[in-house]
Amino acid sequence: MHLFTHFEIPEIHQKIKYESRIALFGSCFSDMIGNKLSKSKFNTLSNPYGTIFNPISLIDLLHDALHERVVDENLFVAQQELWVSYGMHAEIKAESQEALKEKIVNLQEQVAVYLKQASHLFLTFGTAYVYALKDRGHLVANCHKRPGYLFKKRLLVLSEMKSQFRSFYLALKAVNPNIHVSLTVSPVRHTKDGIPENQLSKCLLRVLCHEITQQHPEVHYFPSYEIMMDELRDYRFYKDDLIHPSDWAEDYIFQKFLSSHLSEEAMQTLGKVKSINLDLAHRPFHPKGKAHLSFLQKLLDKMEQMPVEIDFSKEILMVKAQISNHF
């Protein structure tokens, strides 16, 4: 009896190594992949603008950073005594307009530098539904819980998404010709749009990814949406909200990501990193005992023997402090 429908996932040609630099942008699924890579000690930049769900807003932000465009202060709005931007997530906020502008400029500089040096870029598209300000027609990345009458909702058109991506992609390759780009459609369900509407949105994004990979064969598609819909097609693989994948499902999809994206050497090193992380999470029965002191010294040796690009410096200091407390 088979409880899963498995399918093969093509591997990327330019595999991720521990010396790679990985930029991840998009929906909360990018956060999940980015957090797991970061905990595994890969060099990552994950959603510095916060979660961005629609492709147009996401690509605009990346394009703005690459071209060092002037921050559009017309998108700033006061929200509960703080200032936010319609172009970004609510976590990007400040106490004044000037402070918000400065924060965004700094973010743009950080993103631009990282994109020019990154070896891999991972983009997650969450929804093809967008909201535009009625008075200006400008698409927003986040409505910031403002009154609904300020916005008009619409479904993005395939041609405009393709055009935006192509423009950004050509600009990116001009400054970083060796970067590898992977796309995915988020498996998180946008049920507030409606079930049929969510399916329409996801289908449109999937067609977008397909046409991009047809136009740019070096761009890779990772089927996180398909894994959730076909391999894990059961509500037991969702969290209680029946929208987000469960922790187990996230781990499962992440393992699929690793299998298709990581080099063999990186997979072997990852095993050592996991072992160290398990040791770091260990709770001793007798913290002052000789057995635990020996355990800490062996753990310290493991971390100090890791390659220089795998940064355990904070953990090394922590373990050294625990060893010192024994004497």
Kinemage of the C-alpha trace (Angstrom):
@kinemage 1
@onewidth
@group {chain A} dominant
@subgroup {mainchain}
@vectorlist {calphas} color= white
{ca met a 1} P 0.000 0.000 0.000
{ca his a 2} L 1.472 3.347 -1.048
{ca leu a 3} L 0.663 6.406 1.053
{ca phe a 4} L 2.766 8.839 -0.985
{ca thr a 5} L 3.025 9.735 -4.663
{ca his a 6} L 6.725 10.306 -5.198
{ca phe a 7} L 8.210 12.069 -8.212
{ca glu a 8} L 11.719 12.924 -9.275
{ca ile a 9} L 13.047 16.464 -8.839
{ca pro a 10} L 15.756 17.564 -11.301
{ca glu a 11} L 19.004 18.654 -9.703
{ca ile a 12} L 20.461 22.058 -10.408
{ca his a 13} L 23.781 22.212 -12.265
{ca gln a 14} L 25.415 24.856 -10.074
{ca lys a 15} L 25.192 23.111 -6.701
{ca ile a 16} L 25.259 24.936 -3.374
{ca lys a 17} L 28.471 24.569 -1.383
{ca tyr a 18} L 29.365 25.851 2.042
{ca glu a 19} L 31.283 28.720 0.494
{ca ser a 20} L 28.180 29.736 -1.495
{ca arg a 21} L 26.198 32.903 -0.795
{ca ile a 22} L 22.436 32.338 -0.952
{ca ala a 23} L 19.828 35.109 -1.227
{ca leu a 24} L 16.190 34.205 -0.575
{ca phe a 25} L 13.217 36.500 -1.180
{ca gly a 26} L 9.455 36.184 -1.330
{ca ser a 27} L 6.743 34.636 0.789
{ca cys a 28} L 7.119 33.055 4.213
{ca phe a 29} L 8.223 29.840 2.502
{ca ser a 30} L 11.482 31.605 1.585
{ca asp a 31} L 11.845 32.441 5.279
{ca met a 32} L 11.465 28.770 6.167
{ca ile a 33} L 14.121 27.629 3.689
{ca gly a 34} L 16.384 30.534 4.653
{ca asn a 35} L 16.103 29.883 8.394
{ca lys a 36} L 16.901 26.207 7.973
{ca leu a 37} L 19.904 27.003 5.770
{ca ser a 38} L 21.114 29.599 8.269
{ca lys a 39} L 20.829 27.139 11.171
{ca ser a 40} L 22.847 24.744 9.046
{ca lys a 41} L 25.544 27.450 8.874
{ca phe a 42} L 25.157 28.453 5.227
{ca asn a 43} L 25.789 32.088 4.283
{ca thr a 44} L 22.298 33.472 3.617
{ca leu a 45} L 20.352 36.685 3.220
{ca ser a 46} L 16.689 35.905 3.818
{ca asn a 47} L 13.798 38.329 3.225
{ca pro a 48} L 15.417 41.549 4.483
{ca tyr a 49} L 12.285 43.429 3.292
{ca gly a 50} L 10.037 41.016 5.180
{ca thr a 51} L 7.673 38.587 3.490
{ca ile a 52} L 6.545 39.728 0.039
{ca phe a 53} L 3.828 37.628 -1.548
{ca asn a 54} L 3.249 38.851 -5.101
{ca pro a 55} L 5.890 38.669 -7.883
{ca ile a 56} L 5.580 42.286 -9.066
{ca ser a 57} L 6.231 43.874 -5.657
{ca leu a 58} L 9.045 41.402 -5.009
{ca ile a 59} L 10.818 41.993 -8.299
{ca asp a 60} L 10.340 45.771 -8.026
{ca leu a 61} L 12.157 45.764 -4.684
{ca leu a 62} L 15.085 43.783 -6.086
{ca his a 63} L 15.224 45.971 -9.186
{ca asp a 64} L 15.174 49.129 -7.044
{ca ala a 65} L 18.126 47.824 -5.047
{ca leu a 66} L 20.179 46.899 -8.123
{ca his a 67} L 19.609 50.304 -9.740
{ca glu a 68} L 19.936 52.255 -6.475
{ca arg a 69} L 16.623 53.962 -7.166
{ca val a 70} L 15.391 56.790 -4.969
{ca val a 71} L 13.073 55.582 -2.224
{ca asp a 72} L 9.443 56.380 -3.042
{ca glu a 73} L 8.271 58.291 0.024
{ca asn a 74} L 4.777 58.555 -1.469
{ca leu a 75} L 4.319 54.964 -0.312
{ca phe a 76} L 4.989 55.880 3.328
{ca val a 77} L 2.034 55.817 5.697
{ca ala a 78} L 1.606 56.371 9.443
{ca gln a 79} L 0.521 53.269 11.326
{ca gln a 80} L -0.046 53.351 15.116
{ca glu a 81} L 2.499 56.117 15.740
{ca leu a 82} L 5.052 54.460 13.461
{ca trp a 83} L 5.847 54.798 9.758
{ca val a 84} L 5.722 51.923 7.282
{ca ser a 85} L 5.878 51.590 3.488
{ca tyr a 86} L 3.199 50.104 1.264
{ca gly a 87} L 6.082 48.552 -0.673
{ca met a 88} L 7.297 46.346 2.184
{ca his a 89} L 6.240 44.208 5.096
{ca ala a 90} L 5.116 45.846 8.355
{ca glu a 91} L 8.301 44.710 10.123
{ca ile a 92} L 10.124 47.438 8.184
{ca lys a 93} L 9.059 50.392 10.308
{ca ala a 94} L 10.468 53.490 12.006
{ca glu a 95} L 9.424 56.324 14.292
{ca ser a 96} L 9.647 58.993 11.567
{ca gln a 97} L 9.528 59.312 7.805
{ca glu a 98} L 13.189 60.259 7.672
{ca ala a 99} L 14.185 57.275 9.823
{ca leu a 100} L 12.146 54.941 7.607
{ca lys a 101} L 13.771 56.333 4.469
{ca glu a 102} L 17.219 55.845 5.981
{ca lys a 103} L 16.376 52.266 6.980
{ca ile a 104} L 15.147 51.446 3.474
{ca val a 105} L 18.215 53.023 1.835
{ca asn a 106} L 20.427 50.881 4.073
{ca leu a 107} L 18.404 47.783 3.163
{ca gln a 108} L 18.724 48.570 -0.535
{ca glu a 109} L 22.493 48.915 -0.213
{ca gln a 110} L 22.712 45.628 1.691
{ca val a 111} L 20.594 43.810 -0.876
{ca ala a 112} L 22.466 45.295 -3.840
{ca val a 113} L 25.844 44.234 -2.467
{ca tyr a 114} L 24.609 40.742 -1.671
{ca leu a 115} L 22.934 40.229 -5.061
{ca lys a 116} L 26.117 41.235 -6.862
{ca gln a 117} L 28.110 38.682 -4.858
{ca ala a 118} L 25.546 35.894 -4.419
{ca ser a 119} L 26.045 32.493 -6.019
{ca his a 120} L 22.356 31.536 -5.715
{ca leu a 121} L 19.039 33.394 -5.666
{ca phe a 122} L 15.848 31.657 -4.499
{ca leu a 123} L 12.504 33.375 -5.203
{ca thr a 124} L 9.159 32.200 -3.797
{ca phe a 125} L 5.960 33.481 -5.391
{ca gly a 126} L 2.975 33.341 -3.017
{ca thr a 127} L -0.023 34.856 -4.792
{ca ala a 128} L -0.973 36.439 -8.095
{ca tyr a 129} L -3.616 38.604 -6.419
{ca val a 130} L -2.556 42.165 -5.693
{ca tyr a 131} L -3.976 45.338 -4.216
{ca ala a 132} L -3.505 48.759 -5.789
{ca leu a 133} L -4.058 52.175 -4.225
{ca lys a 134} L -7.189 53.587 -5.836
{ca asp a 135} L -5.953 57.161 -5.860
{ca arg a 136} L -2.624 56.340 -7.549
{ca gly a 137} L -2.999 52.902 -9.074
{ca his a 138} L 0.287 51.842 -7.465
{ca leu a 139} L 0.525 48.172 -6.489
{ca val a 140} L 1.268 47.559 -2.826
{ca ala a 141} L 3.141 44.697 -1.204
{ca asn a 142} L 1.236 45.088 2.055
{ca cys a 143} L -1.994 46.925 2.899
{ca his a 144} L -0.922 47.352 6.544
{ca lys a 145} L -4.520 46.764 7.697
{ca arg a 146} L -5.647 50.048 6.188
{ca pro a 147} L -9.336 50.476 5.219
{ca gly a 148} L -10.380 48.313 2.303
{ca tyr a 149} L -11.938 51.207 0.365
{ca leu a 150} L -8.427 52.574 -0.248
{ca phe a 151} L -7.510 49.631 -2.454
{ca lys a 152} L -8.623 47.793 -5.549
{ca lys a 153} L -7.934 44.073 -5.783
{ca arg a 154} L -7.021 42.411 -9.068
{ca leu a 155} L -5.349 39.362 -10.537
{ca leu a 156} L -1.955 39.936 -12.113
{ca val a 157} L -1.578 39.320 -15.844
{ca leu a 158} L 0.967 36.745 -16.977
{ca ser a 159} L 2.594 39.082 -19.484
{ca glu a 160} L 3.283 41.820 -16.922
{ca met a 161} L 4.878 39.337 -14.510
{ca lys a 162} L 7.062 37.861 -17.257
{ca ser a 163} L 8.116 41.305 -18.427
{ca gln a 164} L 9.053 42.433 -14.917
{ca phe a 165} L 11.055 39.296 -14.259
{ca arg a 166} L 12.911 39.458 -17.573
{ca ser a 167} L 13.888 43.092 -17.005
{ca phe a 168} L 15.210 42.314 -13.524
{ca tyr a 169} L 16.906 39.081 -14.589
{ca leu a 170} L 18.850 40.758 -17.395
{ca ala a 171} L 19.956 43.528 -15.017
{ca leu a 172} L 21.015 40.943 -12.433
{ca lys a 173} L 23.012 38.864 -14.923
{ca ala a 174} L 24.729 42.036 -16.141
{ca val a 175} L 26.270 42.597 -12.692
{ca asn a 176} L 26.479 38.951 -11.588
{ca pro a 177} L 26.677 36.688 -14.657
{ca asn a 178} L 27.401 33.532 -12.642
{ca ile a 179} L 24.425 33.680 -10.264
{ca his a 180} L 22.020 30.733 -10.332
{ca val a 181} L 18.304 31.459 -9.906
{ca ser a 182} L 15.703 29.021 -8.538
{ca leu a 183} L 11.970 29.725 -8.513
{ca thr a 184} L 9.169 28.097 -6.578
{ca val a 185} L 5.460 28.548 -5.915
{ca ser a 186} L 4.692 28.691 -2.215
{ca pro a 187} L 2.739 25.684 -0.868
{ca val a 188} L 1.025 27.973 1.669
{ca arg a 189} L -2.669 28.255 0.777
{ca his a 190} L -4.211 31.739 0.480
{ca thr a 191} L -7.687 30.578 1.485
{ca lys a 192} L -8.881 34.102 2.371
{ca asp a 193} L -9.032 34.753 -1.369
{ca gly a 194} L -11.342 31.752 -1.691
{ca ile a 195} L -10.486 28.150 -2.553
{ca pro a 196} L -11.141 28.426 -6.326
{ca glu a 197} L -9.369 31.801 -6.372
{ca asn a 198} L -6.353 30.353 -4.555
{ca gln a 199} L -6.097 27.581 -7.126
{ca leu a 200} L -6.379 30.086 -9.962
{ca ser a 201} L -3.637 32.194 -8.412
{ca lys a 202} L -1.290 29.233 -7.856
{ca cys a 203} L -1.917 27.938 -11.391
{ca leu a 204} L -1.052 31.329 -12.853
{ca leu a 205} L 2.174 31.485 -10.822
{ca arg a 206} L 3.069 27.955 -11.920
{ca val a 207} L 2.577 28.932 -15.565
{ca leu a 208} L 4.733 32.007 -14.925
{ca cys a 209} L 7.569 29.854 -13.566
{ca his a 210} L 7.229 27.449 -16.497
{ca glu a 211} L 7.412 30.210 -19.094
{ca ile a 212} L 10.375 31.827 -17.342
{ca thr a 213} L 12.295 28.539 -17.360
{ca gln a 214} L 11.405 28.053 -21.030
{ca gln a 215} L 12.694 31.523 -21.863
{ca his a 216} L 15.722 31.192 -19.559
{ca pro a 217} L 16.671 27.468 -19.431
{ca glu a 218} L 19.383 28.152 -16.854
{ca val a 219} L 16.686 29.180 -14.326
{ca his a 220} L 15.573 26.226 -12.177
{ca tyr a 221} L 12.090 25.455 -10.871
{ca phe a 222} L 11.792 23.733 -7.494
{ca pro a 223} L 8.340 22.096 -7.075
{ca ser a 224} L 7.527 22.864 -3.434
{ca tyr a 225} L 3.866 23.449 -4.325
{ca glu a 226} L 3.632 20.120 -6.134
{ca ile a 227} L 5.301 18.267 -3.255
{ca met a 228} L 2.662 19.621 -0.885
{ca met a 229} L -0.270 19.078 -3.236
{ca asp a 230} L 0.666 15.629 -4.548
{ca glu a 231} L 3.167 13.916 -2.260
{ca leu a 232} L 1.670 15.290 0.966
{ca arg a 233} L -1.972 15.576 -0.080
{ca asp a 234} L -3.489 15.121 3.380
{ca tyr a 235} L -4.505 17.594 6.107
{ca arg a 236} L -2.325 15.747 8.627
{ca phe a 237} L 0.601 17.465 6.902
{ca tyr a 238} L -0.805 20.933 7.694
{ca lys a 239} L -0.672 23.028 10.831
{ca asp a 240} L -3.867 23.605 12.790
{ca asp a 241} L -4.812 26.551 10.555
{ca leu a 242} L -5.018 24.125 7.582
{ca ile a 243} L -3.085 26.722 5.577
{ca his a 244} L 0.597 26.321 6.416
{ca pro a 245} L 2.579 23.085 6.057
{ca ser a 246} L 3.273 21.350 9.365
{ca asp a 247} L 6.781 21.293 10.828
{ca trp a 248} L 7.150 17.719 9.538
{ca ala a 249} L 6.046 18.778 6.042
{ca glu a 250} L 8.473 21.714 6.078
{ca asp a 251} L 11.313 19.368 7.036
{ca tyr a 252} L 10.270 16.965 4.278
{ca ile a 253} L 10.219 19.677 1.615
{ca phe a 254} L 13.502 21.082 2.911
{ca gln a 255} L 15.152 17.677 2.532
{ca lys a 256} L 13.915 17.592 -1.060
{ca phe a 257} L 15.419 21.044 -1.552
{ca leu a 258} L 18.759 19.888 -0.159
{ca ser a 259} L 18.782 16.794 -2.368
{ca ser a 260} L 18.290 18.841 -5.531
{ca his a 261} L 20.418 21.868 -4.626
{ca leu a 262} L 23.373 20.773 -2.457
{ca ser a 263} L 26.675 19.355 -3.640
{ca glu a 264} L 27.716 15.952 -2.325
{ca glu a 265} L 30.507 17.546 -0.311
{ca ala a 266} L 28.089 20.044 1.241
{ca met a 267} L 25.715 17.209 2.182
{ca gln a 268} L 28.551 15.437 3.976
{ca thr a 269} L 29.572 18.606 5.806
{ca leu a 270} L 25.932 19.249 6.684
{ca gly a 271} L 25.901 15.945 8.552
{ca lys a 272} L 28.772 17.192 10.749
{ca val a 273} L 26.994 20.521 11.322
{ca lys a 274} L 23.816 18.690 12.370
{ca ser a 275} L 25.824 16.603 14.819
{ca ile a 276} L 27.331 19.732 16.363
{ca asn a 277} L 23.919 21.426 16.584
{ca leu a 278} L 22.521 18.366 18.384
{ca asp a 279} L 25.421 18.504 20.836
{ca leu a 280} L 24.834 22.220 21.409
{ca ala a 281} L 21.187 21.489 22.249
{ca his a 282} L 22.167 18.766 24.732
{ca arg a 283} L 20.988 19.292 28.326
{ca pro a 284} L 23.458 17.751 30.771
{ca phe a 285} L 22.317 15.618 33.696
{ca his a 286} L 25.163 17.024 35.842
{ca pro a 287} L 26.462 20.342 34.432
{ca lys a 288} L 29.411 20.480 36.855
{ca gly a 289} L 30.370 16.822 36.429
{ca lys a 290} L 33.521 15.477 34.786
{ca ala a 291} L 31.511 13.692 32.095
{ca his a 292} L 29.949 16.949 30.934
{ca leu a 293} L 33.331 18.713 30.970
{ca ser a 294} L 34.710 15.984 28.706
{ca phe a 295} L 31.635 16.342 26.469
{ca leu a 296} L 32.189 20.114 26.167
{ca gln a 297} L 35.873 19.708 25.302
{ca lys a 298} L 35.049 17.204 22.554
{ca leu a 299} L 32.343 19.551 21.247
{ca leu a 300} L 34.825 22.438 21.209
{ca asp a 301} L 37.276 20.327 19.206
{ca lys a 302} L 34.540 19.485 16.675
{ca met a 303} L 33.673 23.147 16.122
{ca glu a 304} L 37.272 24.337 15.897
{ca gln a 305} L 38.014 21.700 13.246
{ca met a 306} L 35.224 22.905 10.939
{ca pro a 307} L 36.181 24.837 7.766
{ca val a 308} L 36.608 28.575 8.200
{ca glu a 309} L 33.510 29.413 6.094
{ca ile a 310} L 31.310 27.616 8.641
{ca asp a 311} L 30.963 30.133 11.431
{ca phe a 312} L 30.650 28.604 14.888
{ca ser a 313} L 32.462 31.559 16.544
{ca lys a 314} L 29.570 32.472 18.884
{ca glu a 315} L 29.036 28.869 19.887
{ca ile a 316} L 32.780 28.385 20.472
{ca leu a 317} L 32.840 31.354 22.842
{ca met a 318} L 29.790 29.994 24.665
{ca val a 319} L 31.309 26.543 25.119
{ca lys a 320} L 34.655 28.004 26.214
{ca ala a 321} L 32.804 30.029 28.867
{ca gln a 322} L 31.066 26.866 30.106
{ca ile a 323} L 34.417 25.046 30.302
{ca ser a 324} L 35.940 27.961 32.236
{ca asn a 325} L 33.101 27.780 34.765
{ca his a 326} L 34.213 24.290 35.683
{ca phe a 327} L 37.494 25.589 37.112
